[in-house]
Amino acid sequence: MAFTFSRQRASRRKDILNVFGIFVNNNYAGGVILVLSSVFAMIAANTDLFASFNDIWHINADFAIGSFKLEMSLLHWVNDALMAIFFFVVGLEIKREMMVGELSSFKKASLPIFAAAGGMLFPALIYILFNAGTPSANGWGIPMATDIAFSLGVISLLGSRVPLSLKIFLTALAIVDDIGAIIVLAVYYPSHEIHFSYLMYAGLVLLLLIFFNRMNLHNAALYLVPGLFLWYFVYQSGVHATIAGVALAMCIPSKAPINEVRFFVRSKYYLDKFKEASHGELSILANKQQLSIIHNMHSIIRKINPLINRFEHTINPWVTFSIMPIFALANAGVLFEGIPEISAIPNISKGIFFGLVVGKPLGIFIASYLVCKMKIAELPEDLRWSQIFSVGIIAGIGFTMSIFIDSLAFSNELIINEGKASILISSVVAGLLGVIALRITTSKPKPKIRRLVS
């Protein structure tokens, strides 16, 4: 009886782990965690928890080694350090797409590139239209951004009814959008006064990383250790420190240390040796020769896997399920009580809302339509223009990147709070409208009918 109970308990544990594994690997799992973190942050900001919750993020968390000291609050560690890791993963995704994905050739990349450009230009223009000539005009970069995690999570809710080519289009568009946001951050929203001496030091570190890349060196420490110095020098330069994450990602090797032929030959050799070494033992643990062969096979498998892929596979779950929720907890807390106090500047809300909800889909649709009519790009055969417009609405989910830019664009806490509230409302509206539009413009795939042969 005890044995049966033990087996049942082990089976339940296995089922729980399988469900958890499916959840973690799900496209919108990260979005769910991000939403829950944001909701908690908003509840905390508007209840008795506000004072203590807000104080946590302003605790000084200085880092010191000997005479070296880096003075930063917990909030700055989140926005400058943890977000640099997020941008590192974004940079890895961009590089992968440029090497082998939808951005690897002009023919593949032209449609999402021009669509993303339109999707950034129109929201910025709409925002400026509402805020021209006022101090709030500095926030024109806020509605330009697309939250890649949320947008892909929302589109995945519709499952197989969304064509694969439309999902690929949105992914490529969001990646190009990230490139645009990174450029805007670097050029227009520096965190402090620019110090060119530190930029020079950062450039020297970057040259060292490029040298390691050209030598196709795949030791992770050779990139991570200089990467820490790169982050520090960029942070001290006044350029936003998150740019260091992207720069480091561009230096990570995408070429495996060995080619496929050598991998195949060596793998076959080790498999043959493994078979020969078998002496009928009940466990491999008793066969030292087989254990040695397994170790060698692990080494050869590691060598065929490029460092860029290993980094992405290792770090991405930490970004999705740790860094982004922490960012939301630290930044998504909107104090609704303070919003009426800034009724004198309602144009910020209008600029963000209409920029994301109207400007995004219009810009993406018009730019895509024009470049296709001009024969610069081609619309995939299985897509319709109504679907491009629908996915453009979903691209209006700004959230993470928009909140990040909002915190850099303004120094007044009330204005930052107004921006956050507008971003959250706009993102929810864009998500809901996008889902409705896609349900209307896409059809459920017909079930395959199997022919019975008698």
N, C-alpha and C positions, 0 to 999 in steps of 0.2 A: 504493500500500500504506500509506504514511504517513497519507494522507488518511482511508483506511478505519479505520485504528487510532485516529486522532484522533476520528472520529465515534463509534466504539464506546466510547472512554473518556468522551466527553461524555455518551453515552447512559447509561453506568453511573453517572456522577456525578449525572445527572438522576434516575435511579431511587433512588439513595441519598438524595437530597434529598427526594424524594416520600415515601419511607418515613419519614424523620425528621419531615417535616411532618405526616404522619398520626399518628405517635407523639405529637408535641407537642400536637396538637389533640384527642387521645384523652381521654375522660373520666377514665380511671384512670391515665394516664401520670404525673400529678403524684403520685398515691398510690404508684406504683412507685418513683419517685425518693425520696419521703419514707421508704418502708420501707428502701431501701438505705442512706440516710443514717443512719437509726436503728440498723440492724444494725452499720454501721461504728462508730458512737458506742459501742455496747455492747461490741464487740470491743476497741476502744481502751481502754475503761474497765476491762477485765478482763485486760489483757495488760501487757507491759513498756512499752507506749506510754502508759500511764495518766498518769504524772507529767508528761511533756512535753505531752501532749494537754490535760490539765487546766490546766497553766500557761498555755497559749495564751489561754484564755478569761478568765484573771484578769490579763492584761496591762493596764496602765493606757493607755487610748487617749484622752487628754485633748484637748479641742478649745479652741483659744484664738485670739481676734482682739483684738489690743491688750491692754487691761486686762481684757477679758471672758474668762473661762475656765470651761469645763464639764468637771468631772472625773468620768470614768466608766470602768469596766473594759470590756473587749471584750464580756463576757457581758451587762453592762447595756445596751450599745449594741444588742445583738441583741434583748433582752427589752423594752426601753423604746422604742427608736427603730425598728428594723426591724419589730417587731410592730405598731407604730402604723400602718405602711404596710399591713400585713396587715388590720388592723381598718378602715382606710380603704376597702379593697376590699370587705370585709364590709359596711360601711356603705353603699357604692354599690349592692350587691346588694339590701340591705334596702330602700333608697329606691326602686329600680326596681320591686321586687315590690309596694311600697305604692302606687306610681303607676299601674302598668299590669299587674301580675302577679297572683299568687294571693292577695295581701294587699290588693288594691285596693278590695275591698268586704267588708262584714261577712259576707255570704252565702258568698263565696269563702274568706274567711279564718277563719271560725268553727271549722271542723273542725281544721285544723292548729294554730290558736292554743290551743284547749283540749287537743288531743293533746300539744302541746309542754309546756303547763303541767303536765299529769299526768306527763309524762316527766321533768320537773325536780323535781316535788314528791316523788314516790315514792322516787327514788334518795336524795334528801336525807334523807328520813325514815328509810330503811333504814340509812343511814350513821350518823345520830344514834342509832338504836336500838342499834347496836354500840358507839358511842363516847361516849354521854351521860355527863356528869360527869367526863370526862378532858380533858387538854390537847389531845388529838388531835381533839376534837369540832369544832375550828376548821376542819377540812377538809371540812365538809359540802357545800361547793360543788364539790368535785372530781368526784363521779359525776353531777352535773347536766348536764354538757356533752356535746354530740355533735360529732364531727369531720365537718364537711360534706364535705370533700374525700375522706376515706376512705370514708364511708358511701355517697356517690354512686359512688365508684369500685368498691366491692364490688358494688353493685346492677347496675352496668353490665356486670359480668362475665357476668351471666345473659342479656344481650342482649335479643332481641325477645320472649322468653317472659314478661318482666315488663311488665304493662300500663303504658301511658304515664301514665295517671291515678295509678298507684301511685308512679311516679318523681316526678311533680309534687307529690304529697302529701308524700313524704320531703323534697324540696327545700324546700317551704314550711315544713314542720315544723322542719327544721334551721336555717332562717333565723330563725324565731321563737325557737328555742332559743338562737341567737347573741344575739338581743336580750336574752333573760333572763340569759345569761352576762355580757353587758356591764353590765347593771344591777347584778348581784351584784358584779362587779369594782369598779364605781364606788362602791357603797354600803358593801360589807362588807370589801373587801380593798384599802384605800388603801395605797400604798407607804410613806408616811411620815406624820408628824403633819400635819394639815390646816392650811394657811396661807391664810386667806381673802383676804388682800390679793392674792395671785397669782391666786386664783380670780376676783377682781374684774377684774384685767387680762385674764384669759382671756375673761371675759364681754364686755368691751369689744371685743376682737378678733372675737368671735363675732357681735356686733351689726354690725360692719363687713362681715363675710362675708355675713350675712343681707341687708344693704343691697345688696351686689353681686348677690346672687341675685334680689332683688325687681326690680332694674334689668335683669335678664336679661343681664348682662355675661358674655361667653364667652371672655375672655382668661384662659388657664390661669394665668398669672403672678399675676393679681389674687387668686387663691385659694391658690396654693402658697406665695407669700411670706408672707402673713399666717398661713397654716397652720403655718409653721415657728415663728412667734412664739406661736401658740396651743399648739403642742406644748410649747414651753419653759415657758410659764406654767403649764400643767396639770402638767407634770413637777415644777416647783418647788412647786406647791400641795400636793403629797402625794397627790392623786388619781392613780391609775395613768395614766401618759402615753398609753397606748394609747387611752384614751377620746377624746383629741384627734382621733385618726384618724376615729372614728365621727362626732364633731361636725362635722368638716370635710366629710365625705361628705354629711351632711344639707344642707349649704349649696351644694352643686354644682348648677347649673341642670339641670333635666330637660326644659326646653322649648327647642326649636330657635330660633335667631334669626330664621328665616324659616319661613313655612307651606308646606304642600305645593303649594298653587295657584301661589304665586310661584315655587317651585322648578321646577315643571313648565313654566311660561311661559318662565322664563329659560333653562332647559335646552334647550327647543325652539328658542329664539332663537339660542343659541350653536351648536347642531347645524346649523341652517340656514346660519349664517354660515360654519361650518367647511366645509360642502359647497360653498358659493359660492367660498370662498378656494382651493379645490383647482385647481392648474394643471398637474396631471399629473406633478409631481416624483416622483422615485423615493423620496425620503425626506422626512418631515415636517420634519426638521432644516433643510431648505433653504427652508422656507416660514415666514417670520417671523410672518405674519398668523395662520396656523394655530397656531403655538406660543403666540401671545398669547391666542388663543381657548381653547386647552387650559388655560392658566393661569387664565383667568376661570372655566372650567367646574370646575376643581379648587376654586376659591374658593367657588362656589355649592354644590358637594357638601359641602364642609366646614361650610357654614352650616346645611345641613339636618340635620346630625348633631349631636345635643345633646352638650354638654360631658361630661355624666355617662357617655355611651356611649364617647366618645373616651378618657376617663380609664380606664374599665374595660377597654377593648380594649388599651390601651397597657400598663397596669400589671399586669394579671392574670397574664400569662406570667412576669413577673419575680417575682411573689409565689409562684406555683406552683413554678417551677423554680430559684429562687435563695433567696428569703427563708425559705420553709418548710423546705427541706433544711438551711439554715444553722441555723435554730432547732432542728431535730432533732439536728444535730451537737453543738450547744451544750448541749442539755437532756436528750436521751434516753439519755445514757450511764449505765446502771444498774450500780453496783458490787455484783455478786452476793455477793462475799465479806463485805460488811458487813451483809447482811440478817439472818443469825442473831444478830447482836449486839443486835438490838432485838426479840427474841422476847417481851419483856415487854409489847409493845404490838401484838399480832397483830390487834387489832380494826380497825386502819387498813386492813389488807389485806382483811379480811372485809367491812368497810363499803363499800370501793371495788368489790370484786368483785361482791358481791350487789346493790349499788346499780346498777351498769352492766348486768350480765348479767340480773338478775331485775327490779329496780325499773324500768328503762327500758321494757321491753315491757309490763309490767303497768300502769304508769302511763299509757302511750300508749293501750293497748287499753281500759282501764276508762274513762278520760276521754272517749275517742271514742265508746264505746258509750253512755255516759250522756247526752251532749249530743245524740246522734242519737235516742235514745229520748224525750228531752224536746223533740224537734222544733226544737232550736236550730240544729242542723246536719244535713246529709244526707250519707249515704255514697254516693259515686259508684256508678252502676248496675253498672259492670263490675267492681267490687271486692267481695271477700268479707271477713268478719271475720277469718278465718284469715290472710289476706294482710296485714291491718293489724297483727296480732300479730307476723307474720314480719318486717315492715319495722321494727317496734318493737325487735326483737332487734338488727337492724343498727344502729339508732340508738344502741345501747349501745357503739358504737365511740367512745370518748371522746378518746383519744390527745392531739392537739395542745392543745386547750383545757384538757383535764383536767391535763396536765403543767404547763401555764402556771399554772393556779390552784394546783396542788400547790406550785409554787415560791414562791407568794405566801402560802399558808396557814401554812407552817411556816418556822422559821429554823434548826432542827437538820438538818444535812446527812444524817444517818443516816435521819431520819424522811422527809425529801424523797426519798431514795433508795428507801426502802420503798414510798412512794407511787408513784413512777415504775414500779417493778417490777410493782406491782399493776395499774396502769393498762395497761401493755403486755400483761400476761397476760389481763386482762379484755377488752381490745379485740380480741385475737386470738380468744379464745373466742367473743365476741359475733359477730365476723365469720364464723367457721366455722359456728356454729349458725344464723346468719341466712341464709347461702347454702343450707344444707341445708333449712331451713324453707321458703324461697321456692321451691326446686326441687320440694318436695312440694306446695305450695299453688298453684303456677302451672303451666300447661301450655304446651307448645310450640305456637306458632301453626300452624294448619293451612295447608299450601301452597295458594295460589290455583290453581284449575283453570280453564284457559282453554277456552272452548267454540270448537270449530272450525266455521266456517260454510262449507258446501260450495257 
